[in-house]
Each structure stands twice: as structure tokens, then as C-alpha cells.
Amino acid sequence: MIYQSDALSPGNPGIGSSESGVGVIPEQDYFDQASYRFDVALKQKMDKKGRWTVLLNLNNITNTPERSFLGIVDRLRDEEFYGLTADLGLVFKFR
């Protein structure tokens, strides 16, 4: 589980921008909303020697959006959904 608290945006409204998250007046500040993101990572050895392993990684299970606001929470600036991603793998160790 990952938690991000309310925070001023680090000045990245666009790639290469030099803008800051702090405006001239408080209504021009922009900040990222606090959020929780849930991830799961599972790994299981498949044989007694531990040479074969199955992996499963699930990221952003709840599809939590990342939101940023301008000044106050009622003024949504940006909202991005990254969706659920998954990795399934099989590992073999040469010994």
C-alpha cells in the first residue's frame, strides 16, 4: 500500500515547465490530493530445490486516480487514471 498526503505539486504542470506549486496568492497554489494505492506482489517456489518460481505483481488494484487542484479542492486541475497493471512471470535459477 502506498499513501501520498496532500502536497504542493513540485512544479511539473508540463514536461520542462519551470512553474512552481506556490502561486502569488493562495488561490493560485496547486497541489496533489492525498490518496491510497494498493499493490500486491506474490512469489511462490514450485520445487524443493527452489529453482522454479512463479511471480505475480498487481499494481493499482483499486484504480485510484491521481488528482491535482488549483487553490481549493473544488477546482480540479488534472485527473489521471493509470488503471490496473499486472505482471505474471516464471523464473528459473541456474545453479
N, C-alpha and C positions, 0 to 999 in steps of 0.2 A: 504494500500500500504506500502510495506517495501522497503527501499533503503539501499544498502550497498555500501560504497565508496571503491575505490581501497585501499587495505590494505595489509600489510605484513601478511602472514599466521602465525598463532600463534604457529607454531611448531607441527603440527599434521599431518605429511605425512602418518602416520600409527598409529594404536592404540598402546599406550605405548611408542611411539617414543620420544626421548629427543632432536631431531633436532630442530633448530630454523629457522625462516623465513629469517634470515640475514646470507648471505654467507660470506666467506672470501673475495671474490671480488663481485662487484655488479652483475656480470653475474650469480652468484650462488644464489642470493636472489630469493625467491619465494613469490608470492603474489596472492591474490584473486581479480578477476575482479569486478568492480562496476556493480551492477545490480538492477533492479526493480522487485519486485514480487507483484502481485495483488491478494488480498484475498477479499472475500465478506462474511459477516455474516448477515443473516436476521432472524428476530423473529417477529411472529405475534400472538397476543392473539385471541383466537377463540370464547370466550364467554364474556358476560358483567361482570361476576364476576372475570375474569382473571384466572380461574383455569386451562383451557386448553391453551397450547401454542404450535405452530409449529415452529421448528428451521431448518434453512438451512445454512450450512457453506461450502463455496467453497474455496479451497486453491490452490495457484499457477495456477491461471486461464490461464495464457499465457504460461505455461510450460517452464519458464525461466531456462536455465541451470546455474549451478554454475561452474565457470571455475577458474583454478589456473594456473599460468605461472611461468616459471623458467627464471629469468633475464629480459626478454623482452616479449612483447605480442605475438611475432611470435613463441615463444617456449612454446606451450601448454603442461602443466604438467598433468592436470587432468580435466575432464569434466564429470559432473554428472547431469542427468535428473531425477527429482523426480516425474514428472507428476502431473496431476490434481487430487486432492482428494476431496471428498465430504462427508458430514455428514448430514443426514436428521433425525429429531427426533420429538417426540411428548412428551410434558411434562404435567403432571397433578399434581397440588398442592393440598395437603390435608390441610384443614383448620379447 
